[in-house]
């Protein structure tokens, strides 16, 4: 029984960040819908709020996916917490194909790698999580 529970929790942990991809039913009727050659949804304008990988993407805004279905970018509808970094609501957010945060608009002042980054400015990270750039205090 313990082995079954351990196997299930390991499987859930491994699959937690994986999105199976979305289909065109999430897109606003009449908007341009783009697909990858394999038929997977690449981008469109959302008709409703859409949650993917913990991010609530805003309706009537563009969403973009990687070919394997992971979120590439969207406009957030709500604040998004990423390991101490709070991305602002109604701001652009983007991710690397690995699922690591690439960039967003900060929702509050924060310190990353010893540097102070101001709120309502863009922050950009390398895929390893180190700071690439951010708005600094004046």
N, CA, C and O atoms as CSV, one atom per row, in Angstrom:
chain,resi,resn,atom,element,x,y,z
A,1,UNK,N,N,0.826,-1.198,0.000
A,1,UNK,CA,C,0.000,0.000,0.000
A,1,UNK,C,C,0.866,1.256,0.000
A,1,UNK,O,O,0.575,2.224,-0.702
A,2,UNK,N,N,1.947,1.225,0.807
A,2,UNK,CA,C,2.841,2.379,0.850
A,2,UNK,C,C,3.497,2.604,-0.504
A,2,UNK,O,O,3.705,3.745,-0.917
A,3,UNK,N,N,3.822,1.519,-1.191
A,3,UNK,CA,C,4.443,1.614,-2.507
A,3,UNK,C,C,3.496,2.260,-3.513
A,3,UNK,O,O,3.921,3.075,-4.331
A,4,UNK,N,N,2.221,1.901,-3.456
A,4,UNK,CA,C,1.223,2.484,-4.349
A,4,UNK,C,C,1.081,3.977,-4.067
A,4,UNK,O,O,1.056,4.782,-4.998
A,5,UNK,N,N,0.989,4.348,-2.800
A,5,UNK,CA,C,0.863,5.757,-2.425
A,5,UNK,C,C,2.094,6.542,-2.853
A,5,UNK,O,O,1.974,7.657,-3.359
A,6,UNK,N,N,3.265,5.975,-2.655
A,6,UNK,CA,C,4.506,6.635,-3.055
A,6,UNK,C,C,4.565,6.807,-4.567
A,6,UNK,O,O,4.965,7.865,-5.054
A,7,UNK,N,N,4.175,5.786,-5.308
A,7,UNK,CA,C,4.174,5.846,-6.768
A,7,UNK,C,C,3.202,6.912,-7.265
A,7,UNK,O,O,3.537,7.687,-8.161
A,8,UNK,N,N,2.001,6.956,-6.689
A,8,UNK,CA,C,1.015,7.960,-7.089
A,8,UNK,C,C,1.487,9.375,-6.784
A,8,UNK,O,O,1.330,10.267,-7.618
A,9,UNK,N,N,2.059,9.596,-5.611
A,9,UNK,CA,C,2.519,10.947,-5.278
A,9,UNK,C,C,3.686,11.357,-6.169
A,9,UNK,O,O,3.794,12.529,-6.532
A,10,UNK,N,N,4.557,10.428,-6.528
A,10,UNK,CA,C,5.651,10.734,-7.444
A,10,UNK,C,C,5.108,11.091,-8.820
A,10,UNK,O,O,5.576,12.045,-9.442
A,11,UNK,N,N,4.136,10.343,-9.297
A,11,UNK,CA,C,3.521,10.610,-10.588
A,11,UNK,C,C,2.848,11.976,-10.607
A,11,UNK,O,O,2.994,12.724,-11.574
A,12,UNK,N,N,2.117,12.307,-9.557
A,12,UNK,CA,C,1.464,13.614,-9.471
A,12,UNK,C,C,2.484,14.738,-9.424
A,12,UNK,O,O,2.278,15.785,-10.038
A,13,UNK,N,N,3.570,14.540,-8.710
A,13,UNK,CA,C,4.622,15.551,-8.628
A,13,UNK,C,C,5.247,15.788,-9.990
A,13,UNK,O,O,5.474,16.934,-10.377
A,14,UNK,N,N,5.525,14.726,-10.713
A,14,UNK,CA,C,6.152,14.855,-12.028
A,14,UNK,C,C,5.232,15.502,-13.045
A,14,UNK,O,O,5.698,16.210,-13.936
A,15,UNK,N,N,3.934,15.271,-12.927
A,15,UNK,CA,C,2.985,15.775,-13.914
A,15,UNK,C,C,2.375,17.115,-13.530
A,15,UNK,O,O,1.599,17.672,-14.306
A,16,UNK,N,N,2.700,17.646,-12.368
A,16,UNK,CA,C,2.046,18.860,-11.868
A,16,UNK,C,C,2.207,20.043,-12.798
A,16,UNK,O,O,1.260,20.813,-12.965
A,17,UNK,N,N,3.363,20.218,-13.408
A,17,UNK,CA,C,3.591,21.370,-14.274
A,17,UNK,C,C,3.311,21.118,-15.730
A,17,UNK,O,O,3.566,21.993,-16.558
A,18,UNK,N,N,2.798,19.963,-16.078
A,18,UNK,CA,C,2.592,19.622,-17.478
A,18,UNK,C,C,1.173,19.965,-17.894
A,18,UNK,O,O,0.206,19.572,-17.241
A,19,UNK,N,N,1.065,20.696,-18.976
A,19,UNK,CA,C,-0.234,21.012,-19.541
A,19,UNK,C,C,-0.430,20.133,-20.769
A,19,UNK,O,O,0.496,19.969,-21.563
A,20,UNK,N,N,-1.584,19.582,-20.931
A,20,UNK,CA,C,-1.837,18.739,-22.085
A,20,UNK,C,C,-2.178,19.559,-23.312
A,20,UNK,O,O,-2.508,18.998,-24.356
A,21,UNK,N,N,-2.104,20.864,-23.208
A,21,UNK,CA,C,-2.421,21.720,-24.335
A,21,UNK,C,C,-3.889,22.082,-24.314
A,21,UNK,O,O,-4.714,21.396,-23.710
A,22,UNK,N,N,-4.188,23.149,-24.973
A,22,UNK,CA,C,-5.559,23.626,-25.040
A,22,UNK,C,C,-6.030,23.495,-26.480
A,22,UNK,O,O,-5.227,23.299,-27.392
A,23,UNK,N,N,-7.324,23.603,-26.672
A,23,UNK,CA,C,-7.843,23.583,-28.036
A,23,UNK,C,C,-8.535,24.906,-28.328
A,23,UNK,O,O,-8.640,25.769,-27.456
A,24,UNK,N,N,-8.998,25.056,-29.538
A,24,UNK,CA,C,-9.564,26.327,-29.994
A,24,UNK,C,C,-10.847,26.717,-29.270
A,24,UNK,O,O,-11.328,27.835,-29.454
A,25,UNK,N,N,-11.412,25.839,-28.458
A,25,UNK,CA,C,-12.636,26.184,-27.729
A,25,UNK,C,C,-12.398,27.301,-26.715
A,25,UNK,O,O,-13.355,27.923,-26.255
A,26,UNK,N,N,-11.137,27.566,-26.358
A,26,UNK,CA,C,-10.832,28.644,-25.411
A,26,UNK,C,C,-10.739,29.998,-26.105
A,26,UNK,O,O,-10.654,31.033,-25.443
A,27,UNK,N,N,-10.753,29.995,-27.442
A,27,UNK,CA,C,-10.519,31.214,-28.218
A,27,UNK,C,C,-11.795,32.013,-28.451
A,27,UNK,O,O,-12.887,31.452,-28.543
A,28,UNK,N,N,-11.641,33.324,-28.544
A,28,UNK,CA,C,-12.751,34.220,-28.806
A,28,UNK,C,C,-13.238,33.990,-30.241
A,28,UNK,O,O,-12.441,34.054,-31.177
A,29,UNK,N,N,-14.526,33.725,-30.425
A,29,UNK,CA,C,-15.039,33.503,-31.782
A,29,UNK,C,C,-14.720,34.700,-32.689
A,29,UNK,O,O,-14.887,35.855,-32.299
A,30,UNK,N,N,-14.266,34.400,-33.885
A,30,UNK,CA,C,-13.936,35.454,-34.841
A,30,UNK,C,C,-12.510,35.945,-34.747
A,30,UNK,O,O,-12.057,36.689,-35.617
A,31,UNK,N,N,-11.785,35.545,-33.706
A,31,UNK,CA,C,-10.388,35.977,-33.588
A,31,UNK,C,C,-9.492,35.027,-34.382
A,31,UNK,O,O,-9.886,33.905,-34.700
A,32,UNK,N,N,-8.300,35.486,-34.692
A,32,UNK,CA,C,-7.335,34.654,-35.405
A,32,UNK,C,C,-6.824,33.561,-34.474
A,32,UNK,O,O,-6.432,33.831,-33.339
A,33,UNK,N,N,-6.832,32.337,-34.961
A,33,UNK,CA,C,-6.339,31.194,-34.200
A,33,UNK,C,C,-5.159,30.614,-34.966
A,33,UNK,O,O,-5.282,30.287,-36.146
A,34,UNK,N,N,-4.021,30.486,-34.303
A,34,UNK,CA,C,-2.815,29.951,-34.931
A,34,UNK,C,C,-2.493,28.585,-34.345
A,34,UNK,O,O,-2.650,28.350,-33.147
A,35,UNK,N,N,-2.034,27.682,-35.224
A,35,UNK,CA,C,-1.712,26.317,-34.824
A,35,UNK,C,C,-0.271,25.978,-35.190
A,35,UNK,O,O,0.307,26.568,-36.102
A,36,UNK,N,N,0.292,25.029,-34.472
A,36,UNK,CA,C,1.579,24.443,-34.840
A,36,UNK,C,C,1.323,23.414,-35.941
A,36,UNK,O,O,0.185,22.978,-36.116
A,37,UNK,N,N,2.364,23.013,-36.692
A,37,UNK,CA,C,2.178,21.998,-37.741
A,37,UNK,C,C,1.559,20.688,-37.232
A,37,UNK,O,O,0.916,19.972,-37.999
A,38,UNK,N,N,1.749,20.373,-35.951
A,38,UNK,CA,C,1.184,19.131,-35.400
A,38,UNK,C,C,-0.284,19.276,-34.991
A,38,UNK,O,O,-0.881,18.331,-34.475
A,39,UNK,N,N,-0.867,20.465,-35.222
A,39,UNK,CA,C,-2.274,20.695,-34.908
A,39,UNK,C,C,-2.532,21.273,-33.535
A,39,UNK,O,O,-3.670,21.623,-33.222
A,40,UNK,N,N,-1.504,21.384,-32.704
A,40,UNK,CA,C,-1.660,21.969,-31.366
A,40,UNK,C,C,-1.896,23.479,-31.480
A,40,UNK,O,O,-1.362,24.138,-32.372
A,41,UNK,N,N,-2.701,24.007,-30.565
A,41,UNK,CA,C,-2.965,25.439,-30.522
A,41,UNK,C,C,-1.687,26.201,-30.201
A,41,UNK,O,O,-0.989,25.872,-29.242
A,42,UNK,N,N,-1.380,27.220,-31.001
A,42,UNK,CA,C,-0.195,28.056,-30.780
A,42,UNK,C,C,-0.582,29.357,-30.087
A,42,UNK,O,O,0.040,29.740,-29.096
A,43,UNK,N,N,-1.612,30.047,-30.606
A,43,UNK,CA,C,-2.015,31.320,-29.996
A,43,UNK,C,C,-3.409,31.715,-30.457
A,43,UNK,O,O,-3.893,31.282,-31.503
A,44,UNK,N,N,-4.035,32.550,-29.642
A,44,UNK,CA,C,-5.327,33.131,-29.989
A,44,UNK,C,C,-5.685,34.167,-28.928
A,44,UNK,O,O,-4.962,34.352,-27.949
A,45,UNK,N,N,-6.802,34.831,-29.140
A,45,UNK,CA,C,-7.355,35.743,-28.139
A,45,UNK,C,C,-8.385,34.948,-27.337
A,45,UNK,O,O,-9.281,34.324,-27.906
A,46,UNK,N,N,-8.249,34.978,-26.020
A,46,UNK,CA,C,-9.137,34.195,-25.153
A,46,UNK,C,C,-10.554,34.760,-25.120
A,46,UNK,O,O,-10.752,35.974,-25.164
A,47,UNK,N,N,-11.540,33.859,-25.041
A,47,UNK,CA,C,-12.921,34.320,-24.892
A,47,UNK,C,C,-13.297,34.470,-23.424
A,47,UNK,O,O,-14.162,35.279,-23.087
A,48,UNK,N,N,-12.659,33.702,-22.549
A,48,UNK,CA,C,-12.922,33.739,-21.111
A,48,UNK,C,C,-11.596,33.700,-20.365
A,48,UNK,O,O,-10.540,33.504,-20.967
A,49,UNK,N,N,-11.658,33.886,-19.055
A,49,UNK,CA,C,-10.466,33.684,-18.234
A,49,UNK,C,C,-10.044,32.231,-18.415
A,49,UNK,O,O,-10.890,31.344,-18.533
A,50,UNK,N,N,-8.740,31.989,-18.438
A,50,UNK,CA,C,-8.245,30.631,-18.647
A,50,UNK,C,C,-7.070,30.401,-17.720
A,50,UNK,O,O,-6.103,31.162,-17.728
A,51,UNK,N,N,-7.154,29.344,-16.915
A,51,UNK,CA,C,-6.080,29.021,-15.974
A,51,UNK,C,C,-5.228,27.905,-16.551
A,51,UNK,O,O,-5.731,26.847,-16.928
A,52,UNK,N,N,-3.925,28.162,-16.614
A,52,UNK,CA,C,-2.983,27.162,-17.105
A,52,UNK,C,C,-1.707,27.259,-16.277
A,52,UNK,O,O,-1.149,28.343,-16.110
A,53,UNK,N,N,-1.252,26.126,-15.762
A,53,UNK,CA,C,-0.038,26.068,-14.938
A,53,UNK,C,C,-0.084,27.055,-13.773
A,53,UNK,O,O,0.943,27.613,-13.387
A,54,UNK,N,N,-1.276,27.269,-13.213
A,54,UNK,CA,C,-1.427,28.143,-12.061
A,54,UNK,C,C,-1.586,29.615,-12.383
A,54,UNK,O,O,-1.803,30.424,-11.481
A,55,UNK,N,N,-1.481,29.976,-13.652
A,55,UNK,CA,C,-1.619,31.372,-14.072
A,55,UNK,C,C,-3.035,31.579,-14.590
A,55,UNK,O,O,-3.511,30.817,-15.432
A,56,UNK,N,N,-3.710,32.613,-14.084
A,56,UNK,CA,C,-5.033,32.957,-14.591
A,56,UNK,C,C,-4.827,34.002,-15.686
A,56,UNK,O,O,-4.472,35.149,-15.414
A,57,UNK,N,N,-5.058,33.580,-16.930
A,57,UNK,CA,C,-4.873,34.472,-18.079
A,57,UNK,C,C,-6.167,35.230,-18.342
A,57,UNK,O,O,-7.262,34.687,-18.190
A,58,UNK,N,N,-6.027,36.487,-18.736
A,58,UNK,CA,C,-7.158,37.397,-18.878
A,58,UNK,C,C,-7.959,37.145,-20.153
A,58,UNK,O,O,-7.402,36.848,-21.210
A,59,UNK,N,N,-9.272,37.269,-20.025
A,59,UNK,CA,C,-10.138,37.144,-21.196
A,59,UNK,C,C,-9.916,38.331,-22.135
A,59,UNK,O,O,-9.511,39.411,-21.706
A,60,UNK,N,N,-10.183,38.115,-23.399
A,60,UNK,CA,C,-10.022,39.109,-24.471
A,60,UNK,C,C,-8.573,39.557,-24.644
A,60,UNK,O,O,-8.316,40.636,-25.178
A,61,UNK,N,N,-7.635,38.739,-24.199
A,61,UNK,CA,C,-6.203,39.020,-24.372
A,61,UNK,C,C,-5.559,37.800,-25.026
A,61,UNK,O,O,-6.086,36.691,-24.944
A,62,UNK,N,N,-4.422,38.014,-25.672
A,62,UNK,CA,C,-3.750,36.920,-26.375
A,62,UNK,C,C,-3.081,35.955,-25.400
A,62,UNK,O,O,-2.540,36.352,-24.368
A,63,UNK,N,N,-3.135,34.689,-25.759
A,63,UNK,CA,C,-2.426,33.638,-25.039
A,63,UNK,C,C,-1.571,32.905,-26.061
A,63,UNK,O,O,-1.974,32.733,-27.211
A,64,UNK,N,N,-0.395,32.476,-25.637
A,64,UNK,CA,C,0.513,31.776,-26.543
A,64,UNK,C,C,1.092,30.555,-25.834
A,64,UNK,O,O,1.462,30.620,-24.662
A,65,UNK,N,N,1.164,29.447,-26.560
A,65,UNK,CA,C,1.664,28.185,-26.024
A,65,UNK,C,C,2.916,27.741,-26.766
A,65,UNK,O,O,3.175,28.165,-27.892
A,66,UNK,N,N,3.682,26.882,-26.115
A,66,UNK,CA,C,4.752,26.154,-26.795
A,66,UNK,C,C,4.121,24.937,-27.460
A,66,UNK,O,O,2.986,24.574,-27.152
A,67,UNK,N,N,4.850,24.316,-28.360
A,67,UNK,CA,C,4.303,23.208,-29.141
A,67,UNK,C,C,3.834,22.028,-28.292
A,67,UNK,O,O,2.908,21.318,-28.683
A,68,UNK,N,N,4.459,21.813,-27.142
A,68,UNK,CA,C,4.046,20.702,-26.278
A,68,UNK,C,C,2.928,21.084,-25.312
A,68,UNK,O,O,2.555,20.285,-24.453
A,69,UNK,N,N,2.384,22.311,-25.443
A,69,UNK,CA,C,1.236,22.718,-24.656
A,69,UNK,C,C,1.526,23.562,-23.436
A,69,UNK,O,O,0.596,24.017,-22.771
A,70,UNK,N,N,2.790,23.785,-23.124
A,70,UNK,CA,C,3.129,24.632,-21.974
A,70,UNK,C,C,2.853,26.097,-22.317
A,70,UNK,O,O,3.011,26.515,-23.465
A,71,UNK,N,N,2.444,26.867,-21.318
A,71,UNK,CA,C,2.178,28.288,-21.499
A,71,UNK,C,C,3.460,29.028,-21.852
A,71,UNK,O,O,4.477,28.889,-21.172
A,72,UNK,N,N,3.402,29.817,-22.923
A,72,UNK,CA,C,4.525,30.674,-23.302
A,72,UNK,C,C,4.300,32.078,-22.759
A,72,UNK,O,O,5.190,32.663,-22.142
A,73,UNK,N,N,3.094,32.622,-22.994
A,73,UNK,CA,C,2.820,33.973,-22.497
A,73,UNK,C,C,1.323,34.257,-22.497
A,73,UNK,O,O,0.545,33.632,-23.218
A,74,UNK,N,N,0.951,35.220,-21.665
A,74,UNK,CA,C,-0.414,35.735,-21.644
A,74,UNK,C,C,-0.426,37.015,-20.816
A,74,UNK,O,O,0.607,37.445,-20.302
A,75,UNK,N,N,-1.595,37.610,-20.696
A,75,UNK,CA,C,-1.804,38.752,-19.808
A,75,UNK,C,C,-2.502,38.204,-18.572
A,75,UNK,O,O,-3.558,37.580,-18.677
A,76,UNK,N,N,-1.917,38.435,-17.406
A,76,UNK,CA,C,-2.489,37.883,-16.180
A,76,UNK,C,C,-3.780,38.592,-15.797
A,76,UNK,O,O,-3.952,39.782,-16.060
A,77,UNK,N,N,-4.668,37.857,-15.185
A,77,UNK,CA,C,-5.901,38.427,-14.669
A,77,UNK,C,C,-5.770,38.703,-13.178
A,77,UNK,O,O,-6.432,39.589,-12.637
A,78,UNK,N,N,-4.912,37.936,-12.526
A,78,UNK,CA,C,-4.718,38.046,-11.081
A,78,UNK,C,C,-3.222,38.052,-10.784
A,78,UNK,O,O,-2.409,37.704,-11.641
A,79,UNK,N,N,-2.868,38.448,-9.571
A,79,UNK,CA,C,-1.466,38.377,-9.162
A,79,UNK,C,C,-1.002,36.928,-9.269
A,79,UNK,O,O,-1.777,36.005,-9.019
A,80,UNK,N,N,0.253,36.732,-9.638
A,80,UNK,CA,C,0.816,35.385,-9.741
A,80,UNK,C,C,2.095,35.343,-8.930
A,80,UNK,O,O,3.017,36.124,-9.161
A,81,UNK,N,N,2.143,34.425,-7.978
A,81,UNK,CA,C,3.300,34.262,-7.097
A,81,UNK,C,C,4.248,33.238,-7.677
A,81,UNK,O,O,3.846,32.116,-7.984
A,82,UNK,N,N,5.502,33.618,-7.830
A,82,UNK,CA,C,6.504,32.690,-8.362
A,82,UNK,C,C,7.730,32.736,-7.462
A,82,UNK,O,O,8.631,33.548,-7.672
A,83,UNK,N,N,7.762,31.876,-6.474
A,83,UNK,CA,C,8.920,31.781,-5.591
A,83,UNK,C,C,9.386,33.101,-5.009
A,83,UNK,O,O,10.576,33.410,-5.074
A,84,UNK,N,N,8.495,33.879,-4.450
A,84,UNK,CA,C,8.863,35.154,-3.844
A,84,UNK,C,C,8.728,36.342,-4.779
A,84,UNK,O,O,8.774,37.487,-4.331
A,85,UNK,N,N,8.563,36.091,-6.059
A,85,UNK,CA,C,8.333,37.164,-7.030
A,85,UNK,C,C,6.836,37.229,-7.270
A,85,UNK,O,O,6.211,36.229,-7.622
A,86,UNK,N,N,6.260,38.414,-7.078
A,86,UNK,CA,C,4.829,38.595,-7.302
A,86,UNK,C,C,4.646,39.349,-8.613
A,86,UNK,O,O,5.017,40.517,-8.734
A,87,UNK,N,N,4.069,38.661,-9.586
A,87,UNK,CA,C,3.790,39.280,-10.882
A,87,UNK,C,C,2.441,39.984,-10.795
A,87,UNK,O,O,1.483,39.454,-10.230
A,88,UNK,N,N,2.382,41.177,-11.359
A,88,UNK,CA,C,1.202,42.025,-11.247
A,88,UNK,C,C,0.025,41.491,-12.056
A,88,UNK,O,O,0.196,40.810,-13.068
A,89,UNK,N,N,-1.168,41.818,-11.586
A,89,UNK,CA,C,-2.369,41.512,-12.353
A,89,UNK,C,C,-2.415,42.449,-13.560
A,89,UNK,O,O,-1.855,43.544,-13.526
A,90,UNK,N,N,-3.075,42.017,-14.607
A,90,UNK,CA,C,-3.222,42.798,-15.838
A,90,UNK,C,C,-1.881,43.117,-16.500
A,90,UNK,O,O,-1.745,44.136,-17.176
A,91,UNK,N,N,-0.899,42.248,-16.305
A,91,UNK,CA,C,0.419,42.463,-16.900
A,91,UNK,C,C,0.850,41.270,-17.725
A,91,UNK,O,O,0.376,40.153,-17.516
A,92,UNK,N,N,1.747,41.509,-18.659
A,92,UNK,CA,C,2.291,40.418,-19.470
A,92,UNK,C,C,3.156,39.515,-18.606
A,92,UNK,O,O,3.877,39.979,-17.723
A,93,UNK,N,N,3.073,38.221,-18.876
A,93,UNK,CA,C,3.907,37.237,-18.196
A,93,UNK,C,C,4.357,36.229,-19.239
A,93,UNK,O,O,3.586,35.855,-20.123
A,94,UNK,N,N,5.610,35.789,-19.135
A,94,UNK,CA,C,6.100,34.794,-20.088
A,94,UNK,C,C,6.970,33.776,-19.366
A,94,UNK,O,O,7.569,34.057,-18.328
A,95,UNK,N,N,7.019,32.584,-19.951
A,95,UNK,CA,C,7.740,31.461,-19.366
A,95,UNK,C,C,8.651,30.830,-20.405
A,95,UNK,O,O,8.393,30.888,-21.608
A,96,UNK,N,N,9.721,30.225,-19.909
A,96,UNK,CA,C,10.557,29.391,-20.764
A,96,UNK,C,C,9.812,28.083,-21.009
A,96,UNK,O,O,8.864,27.761,-20.292
A,97,UNK,N,N,10.236,27.338,-22.013
A,97,UNK,CA,C,9.589,26.068,-22.318
A,97,UNK,C,C,9.675,25.089,-21.147
A,97,UNK,O,O,8.842,24.191,-21.021
A,98,UNK,N,N,10.670,25.264,-20.303
A,98,UNK,CA,C,10.835,24.415,-19.116
A,98,UNK,C,C,9.799,24.710,-18.036
A,98,UNK,O,O,9.666,23.950,-17.077
A,99,UNK,N,N,9.061,25.819,-18.190
A,99,UNK,CA,C,8.085,26.229,-17.186
A,99,UNK,C,C,8.622,27.275,-16.226
A,99,UNK,O,O,7.868,27.804,-15.409
A,100,UNK,N,N,9.911,27.583,-16.308
A,100,UNK,CA,C,10.521,28.612,-15.458
A,100,UNK,C,C,10.069,29.995,-15.924
A,100,UNK,O,O,9.888,30.224,-17.120
A,101,UNK,N,N,9.888,30.910,-14.981
A,101,UNK,CA,C,9.484,32.272,-15.308
A,101,UNK,C,C,10.551,32.958,-16.145
A,101,UNK,O,O,11.734,32.920,-15.808
A,102,UNK,N,N,10.133,33.582,-17.234
A,102,UNK,CA,C,11.018,34.367,-18.095
A,102,UNK,C,C,10.903,35.837,-17.709
A,102,UNK,O,O,11.900,36.474,-17.369
A,103,UNK,N,N,9.678,36.375,-17.764
A,103,UNK,CA,C,9.499,37.789,-17.436
A,103,UNK,C,C,8.060,38.071,-17.023
A,103,UNK,O,O,7.135,37.329,-17.350
A,104,UNK,N,N,7.907,39.171,-16.293
A,104,UNK,CA,C,6.584,39.658,-15.927
A,104,UNK,C,C,6.717,41.092,-15.439
A,104,UNK,O,O,7.821,41.626,-15.336
A,105,UNK,N,N,5.593,41.701,-15.145
A,105,UNK,CA,C,5.561,43.023,-14.530
A,105,UNK,C,C,5.401,42.793,-13.028
A,105,UNK,O,O,4.472,42.113,-12.591
A,106,UNK,N,N,6.307,43.362,-12.250
A,106,UNK,CA,C,6.277,43.123,-10.804
A,106,UNK,C,C,5.056,43.751,-10.149
A,106,UNK,O,O,4.665,44.872,-10.475
A,107,UNK,N,N,4.467,43.020,-9.230
A,107,UNK,CA,C,3.326,43.504,-8.465
A,107,UNK,C,C,3.739,44.225,-7.197
A,107,UNK,O,O,2.958,44.982,-6.621
A,108,UNK,N,N,4.970,43.987,-6.765
A,108,UNK,CA,C,5.484,44.691,-5.588
A,108,UNK,C,C,7.009,44.718,-5.663
A,108,UNK,O,O,7.637,43.905,-6.342
A,109,UNK,N,N,7.569,45.667,-4.953
A,109,UNK,CA,C,9.031,45.802,-4.872
A,109,UNK,C,C,9.610,44.515,-4.283
A,109,UNK,O,O,9.078,43.971,-3.315
A,110,UNK,N,N,10.686,44.042,-4.869
A,110,UNK,CA,C,11.282,42.795,-4.395
A,110,UNK,C,C,12.786,42.820,-4.595
A,110,UNK,O,O,13.311,43.612,-5.377
A,111,UNK,N,N,13.464,41.950,-3.885
A,111,UNK,CA,C,14.912,41.841,-4.029
A,111,UNK,C,C,15.243,40.491,-4.651
A,111,UNK,O,O,14.794,39.447,-4.179
A,112,UNK,N,N,16.035,40.529,-5.716
A,112,UNK,CA,C,16.456,39.315,-6.413
A,112,UNK,C,C,17.961,39.390,-6.625
A,112,UNK,O,O,18.466,40.375,-7.164
A,113,UNK,N,N,18.669,38.370,-6.210
A,113,UNK,CA,C,20.131,38.316,-6.360
A,113,UNK,C,C,20.817,39.569,-5.806
A,113,UNK,O,O,21.795,40.052,-6.377
A,114,UNK,N,N,20.295,40.091,-4.685
A,114,UNK,CA,C,20.907,41.249,-4.046
A,114,UNK,C,C,20.564,42.582,-4.681
A,114,UNK,O,O,21.065,43.618,-4.243
A,115,UNK,N,N,19.725,42.579,-5.697
A,115,UNK,CA,C,19.320,43.815,-6.376
A,115,UNK,C,C,17.862,44.109,-6.047
A,115,UNK,O,O,17.030,43.204,-6.006
A,116,UNK,N,N,17.563,45.385,-5.812
A,116,UNK,CA,C,16.188,45.797,-5.552
A,116,UNK,C,C,15.502,46.101,-6.874
A,116,UNK,O,O,16.002,46.886,-7.679
A,117,UNK,N,N,14.359,45.474,-7.087
A,117,UNK,CA,C,13.563,45.667,-8.296
A,117,UNK,C,C,12.248,46.331,-7.890
A,117,UNK,O,O,11.588,45.885,-6.952
A,118,UNK,N,N,11.873,47.394,-8.596
A,118,UNK,CA,C,10.684,48.156,-8.217
A,118,UNK,C,C,9.416,47.573,-8.830
A,118,UNK,O,O,9.443,46.924,-9.876
A,119,UNK,N,N,8.308,47.827,-8.143
A,119,UNK,CA,C,7.017,47.348,-8.620
A,119,UNK,C,C,6.572,48.110,-9.865
A,119,UNK,O,O,7.032,49.220,-10.134
A,120,UNK,N,N,5.676,47.496,-10.607
A,120,UNK,CA,C,5.099,48.034,-11.844
A,120,UNK,C,C,6.128,48.212,-12.959
A,120,UNK,O,O,5.891,48.948,-13.917
A,121,UNK,N,N,7.265,47.537,-12.831
A,121,UNK,CA,C,8.304,47.516,-13.865
A,121,UNK,C,C,8.542,46.062,-14.256
A,121,UNK,O,O,8.235,45.146,-13.494
A,122,UNK,N,N,9.086,45.863,-15.438
A,122,UNK,CA,C,9.368,44.509,-15.914
A,122,UNK,C,C,10.553,43.904,-15.170
A,122,UNK,O,O,11.511,44.597,-14.825
A,123,UNK,N,N,10.467,42.607,-14.933
A,123,UNK,CA,C,11.592,41.837,-14.420
A,123,UNK,C,C,11.803,40.690,-15.400
A,123,UNK,O,O,10.846,40.103,-15.905
A,124,UNK,N,N,13.055,40.384,-15.658
A,124,UNK,CA,C,13.394,39.305,-16.573
A,124,UNK,C,C,14.437,38.419,-15.905
A,124,UNK,O,O,15.403,38.906,-15.318
A,125,UNK,N,N,14.227,37.117,-16.002
A,125,UNK,CA,C,15.120,36.150,-15.369
A,125,UNK,C,C,15.745,35.238,-16.420
A,125,UNK,O,O,15.160,34.990,-17.474
A,126,UNK,N,N,16.938,34.748,-16.115
A,126,UNK,CA,C,17.514,33.690,-16.929
A,126,UNK,C,C,16.769,32.407,-16.595
A,126,UNK,O,O,16.077,32.342,-15.579
A,127,UNK,N,N,16.899,31.399,-17.426
A,127,UNK,CA,C,16.168,30.154,-17.198
A,127,UNK,C,C,16.562,29.474,-15.891
A,127,UNK,O,O,15.780,28.705,-15.333
A,128,UNK,N,N,17.772,29.752,-15.400
A,128,UNK,CA,C,18.212,29.168,-14.125
A,128,UNK,C,C,17.686,29.949,-12.916
A,128,UNK,O,O,18.004,29.608,-11.777
A,129,UNK,N,N,16.878,31.001,-13.158
A,129,UNK,CA,C,16.277,31.772,-12.080
A,129,UNK,C,C,17.056,32.997,-11.653
A,129,UNK,O,O,16.576,33.780,-10.834
A,130,UNK,N,N,18.250,33.177,-12.193
A,130,UNK,CA,C,19.057,34.359,-11.854
A,130,UNK,C,C,18.486,35.585,-12.561
A,130,UNK,O,O,17.883,35.480,-13.629
A,131,UNK,N,N,18.687,36.736,-11.952
A,131,UNK,CA,C,18.178,37.993,-12.483
A,131,UNK,C,C,18.892,38.376,-13.770
A,131,UNK,O,O,20.121,38.400,-13.830
A,132,UNK,N,N,18.104,38.676,-14.801
A,132,UNK,CA,C,18.635,39.174,-16.067
A,132,UNK,C,C,18.541,40.699,-16.074
A,132,UNK,O,O,19.514,41.384,-16.388
A,133,UNK,N,N,17.356,41.231,-15.724
A,133,UNK,CA,C,17.166,42.681,-15.664
A,133,UNK,C,C,15.892,43.006,-14.895
A,133,UNK,O,O,14.988,42.180,-14.767
A,134,UNK,N,N,15.849,44.245,-14.384
A,134,UNK,CA,C,14.636,44.741,-13.734
A,134,UNK,C,C,14.746,46.248,-13.587
A,134,UNK,O,O,15.827,46.822,-13.717
A,135,UNK,N,N,13.605,46.884,-13.311
A,135,UNK,CA,C,13.598,48.309,-13.029
A,135,UNK,C,C,14.144,48.543,-11.633
A,135,UNK,O,O,13.745,47.870,-10.683
A,136,UNK,N,N,15.056,49.496,-11.508
A,136,UNK,CA,C,15.677,49.766,-10.209
A,136,UNK,C,C,15.204,51.108,-9.661
A,136,UNK,O,O,14.758,51.968,-10.421
A,137,UNK,N,N,15.300,51.290,-8.341
A,137,UNK,CA,C,14.868,52.557,-7.732
A,137,UNK,C,C,15.674,53.730,-8.282
A,137,UNK,O,O,16.839,53.585,-8.654
A,138,UNK,N,N,15.033,54.887,-8.325
A,138,UNK,CA,C,15.707,56.099,-8.833
A,138,UNK,C,C,16.338,56.863,-7.719
A,138,UNK,O,O,16.948,57.907,-7.954
